[in-house]
Amino acid sequence: MLKIKRHIVRTNWMLASETVDLFNALQGGIAQNEPQALFVGGCVRDTVLDRDVSDFDIATPLTPEAVCEILGAKGIRVIPTGIDHGTVTAILGEYSYEITTLRRDMQTDGRHAIVAYTDSWQEDARRRDFTINTLLMDLMGNIYDPLDCGLMDLDKGVVRFVGKASQRIDEDYLRILRFFRFSALYGGAKFDEEGLIACKKAANNISSLSRERITQEFFKIIASDKPYEVLNVMFAHDILKNFDFSDDKMKFFEYFCGFQSRYKLCAISSRLFVMASMDLDNVKAMQGLILFPKVFLTDMKAISGALNLPDLSCDAAVRESVYRFGRVSTAQALMIELTQDRVMNSYASKALDIVQNWDIPDFPVNGEDLIVRGIKPSPEMGAELKRLEDKWIAQDFTPDRDECLSWL
């Protein structure tokens, strides 16, 4: 029998009619002291810590088939997103709820697990990765702690494996990266020593995971508020052996993240670019372990282009960068220039105002203008248009169409 360990004030998403309707459907006519649905995981942690909640995970002793039947009878849309693992997703209005049947591991190999369903909340909790992930919450704001240690660890800012750390890691090597990701989000200054030792011993097994799984966790670490602190611990314990980061590089990365935070311009792609020492060849080397989305690679090339301009310490250069490489890439390039002391803090606010508010003009000359003047469509026409555009940019976008054409 689960016991209430704490009570918190119900938040708006808990009071939403969609959430109430879903829980009422799952609970059915069963007595309230026998819960058929409880919130679990991130939404519980973040609610206890008074943080924003965006993902809604629900645990239930009901089988996926029973969940689909019960909700379908109530007209609630259900998608079998991970039914082989006991998970379905319920859609109500703008809300989506991931509902997973209580499970126990039957067999694991470090990458995948064969599971069986159970009706024991404690048994399900014992197969989870960290104690802070075992917390449960009902619709009334009652918090349950099936292993009697999750709340204590959350209150203390301790990220600790459930049971023996090495065993949890052997079940799924991705938990090595999750340990550091959760430490970045919920941990204090001191890492759990048993967890660190176990992660270091098993670090070589990370390479056996798919790049997709590694990327997902690594990007979440990079996106955290102070990623350099966690990365320093990871490098000190040989967690990412394929990456070569000196103390100087990590110090530069720390300063760069600090400027991003100060100006509220955090971006994963630029953080990865800085980790690669602003070198696109280093980016390629990192892709041996991490998948870089095409949009990230495009961003990095644009930032690199902006950094190759003479400087970004004057209005004209900032406007040129915005015109050639876009607002986002120019803003990130400015953060790098600030870190390198190539742009003064006193100028940064003015530069960012240009980035955000300057109306980007259109080049007033096109191919038809050149055809009228006897230049036939050809590579030479393209080169001539580029020459005119470069001269127009060099004069800070001020010449009009007639003046530009006078340069022919």
Secondary structure, 3 states (H helix, E strand, C coil): CCCEEEECCCCHHHHCHHHHHHHHHHHCCCCCCCCCCEEECHHHHHHHCCCCCCCCEEEECCCHHHHHHHHHHCCCEEEEEEHHHCEEEEEECCEEEEEEECEEEEEECECCEEEEECCCHHHHHHCCCEHHHCCEECCCCEEECCCCCHHHHHHHCCCCECCCHHHHHHHECHHHHHHHHHHHHHCCCCCCHHHHHHHHHHHHHHHHCCHHHHHHHHHHHHCCCCHHHHHHHHHHCCCCCCCCCCHHHHHHHHHHHHHHHHCCCCCHHHHHHHHCCCCHHHHHHHCCCCCCCHHHHHHHHHHHHHHCCCCCCCHHHHHHHHHHHCHHHHHHHHHHHHHCCCCCHHHHHHHHHHHHHCCCCCCCCCHHHHHHCCCCCCHHHHHHHHHHHHHHHHCCCCCCHHHHHCCC
